[in-house]
């Protein structure tokens, strides 16, 4: 009896969702403008999702060959503009750059990027401009990058040494893709936090924890989430993706908070050992980008909040901008 009741409940919920999707699909088919780009025939509810076959870039190329360099696709309830010519792309990012400045709000941006507050997902406006200034002027200016030149040199030397040792083995086989990824991540993390978290020689417990969390977050960012195409499904979270995102972000936020507190303690120790007054130009307390942001937090606490700093660390660690 209980099984039958549960089945009936699931059936009723499914019918309600199906009705909602069909109704929304019909409503959205009403023409909003007579000047829309060409579009292939769409199926009810799913739109053009059935056309997306791997490899995606070839599928989109074939569609552009048939319908022109600018076409409109419907992915569930969302519209996607496909631009495949250099002249059209230039027009989008020069004359109409502000119109196309914002990115679609997907669940990954909400749950894995501090509610769309990181530079790659923040809506265009004063907050985004401040983030851009932080990135281009304070963190990755020419002088700042020159300051970290020794880190890049050391990491390249370590990679070359590892490749040389591998070449002496029989057979001499190296999976270069992962080695290059480790190189990039170690350079970024040493600039951010002064730590090496990648590579077979890194066995620190915190390093392994960080790698596991980042692997989870990266996989969730790249996963196909039906809730992004059909927002009504968020009421149930059929795939369990939203639950996984919340769990991963909880661990990630805890780790980023650990990094901030660790650097605050180091800065406090450095201040205590100095003359007793904090000098913002003291190089001993500004050796990493986290230290740079913590120094900026002292002058502009209303903007450089902990969440803003953690979001910047996250974006740079995952290279998501």
RAWOUR-V869468 format. One record per backbone hydrogen bond with DSSP energy under -1.0 kcal/mol. NH is the residue of the N-H (numbers start at 0). CO is the residue of the C=O. If there is no record, write none. Layout:
nh->NH co->CO
nh->NH co->CO
This chain:
nh->4 co->0
nh->5 co->1
nh->6 co->2
nh->7 co->3
nh->8 co->4
nh->9 co->5
nh->10 co->6
nh->11 co->7
nh->12 co->8
nh->13 co->9
nh->14 co->10
nh->15 co->11
nh->16 co->12
nh->17 co->13
nh->18 co->14
nh->19 co->15
nh->20 co->16
nh->21 co->17
nh->22 co->18
nh->23 co->19
nh->24 co->20
nh->25 co->21
nh->26 co->22
nh->27 co->23
nh->29 co->26
nh->42 co->46
nh->45 co->43
nh->46 co->42
nh->47 co->73
nh->48 co->45
nh->50 co->47
nh->51 co->48
nh->52 co->50
nh->58 co->54
nh->59 co->55
nh->60 co->56
nh->61 co->57
nh->62 co->58
nh->63 co->59
nh->64 co->60
nh->65 co->61
nh->66 co->62
nh->67 co->63
nh->70 co->81
nh->71 co->37
nh->72 co->79
nh->74 co->77
nh->75 co->45
nh->76 co->228
nh->77 co->74
nh->79 co->72
nh->81 co->70
nh->83 co->68
nh->88 co->84
nh->89 co->85
nh->90 co->86
nh->91 co->87
nh->92 co->88
nh->95 co->90
nh->99 co->95
nh->100 co->97
nh->105 co->103
nh->109 co->105
nh->110 co->106
nh->111 co->107
nh->114 co->109
nh->115 co->108
nh->116 co->112
nh->120 co->117
nh->121 co->117
nh->128 co->124
nh->129 co->125
nh->130 co->126
nh->131 co->127
nh->132 co->128
nh->133 co->129
nh->134 co->130
nh->135 co->131
nh->136 co->132
nh->137 co->132
nh->138 co->133
nh->139 co->134
nh->144 co->140
nh->145 co->141
nh->146 co->142
nh->148 co->145
nh->151 co->147
nh->152 co->148
nh->153 co->149
nh->154 co->150
nh->155 co->151
nh->156 co->152
nh->157 co->153
nh->158 co->154
nh->159 co->155
nh->160 co->156
nh->161 co->157
nh->162 co->158
nh->163 co->159
nh->164 co->160
nh->165 co->161
nh->166 co->162
nh->168 co->165
nh->172 co->170
nh->175 co->173
nh->178 co->174
nh->179 co->175
nh->180 co->176
nh->181 co->177
nh->182 co->178
nh->183 co->179
nh->184 co->180
nh->185 co->181
nh->186 co->182
nh->187 co->183
nh->188 co->184
nh->189 co->185
nh->190 co->186
nh->191 co->187
nh->192 co->188
nh->201 co->198
nh->207 co->203
nh->208 co->204
nh->209 co->205
nh->210 co->206
nh->211 co->207
nh->212 co->208
nh->213 co->209
nh->214 co->210
nh->215 co->211
nh->216 co->212
nh->217 co->213
nh->218 co->214
nh->219 co->215
nh->220 co->216
nh->221 co->217
nh->227 co->224
nh->229 co->225
nh->232 co->229
nh->233 co->230
nh->234 co->231
nh->235 co->232
nh->236 co->232
nh->243 co->239
nh->244 co->240
nh->245 co->241
nh->246 co->242
nh->247 co->243
nh->248 co->244
nh->249 co->245
nh->250 co->246
nh->251 co->247
nh->252 co->248
nh->253 co->249
nh->254 co->250
nh->255 co->251
nh->256 co->252
nh->257 co->253
nh->258 co->254
nh->259 co->255
nh->260 co->256
nh->261 co->257
nh->262 co->258
nh->263 co->259
nh->264 co->260
nh->265 co->261
nh->266 co->262
nh->267 co->263
nh->268 co->264
nh->269 co->265
nh->270 co->266
nh->271 co->267
nh->272 co->268
nh->281 co->278
nh->284 co->281
nh->285 co->282
nh->288 co->190
nh->289 co->191
nh->291 co->287
nh->292 co->288
nh->293 co->289
nh->294 co->290
nh->295 co->291
nh->296 co->292
nh->299 co->295
nh->302 co->299
nh->303 co->299
nh->304 co->302
nh->308 co->304
nh->309 co->305
nh->310 co->306
nh->311 co->307
nh->312 co->308
nh->313 co->309
nh->314 co->310
nh->315 co->311
nh->316 co->312
nh->317 co->313
nh->318 co->314
nh->319 co->314
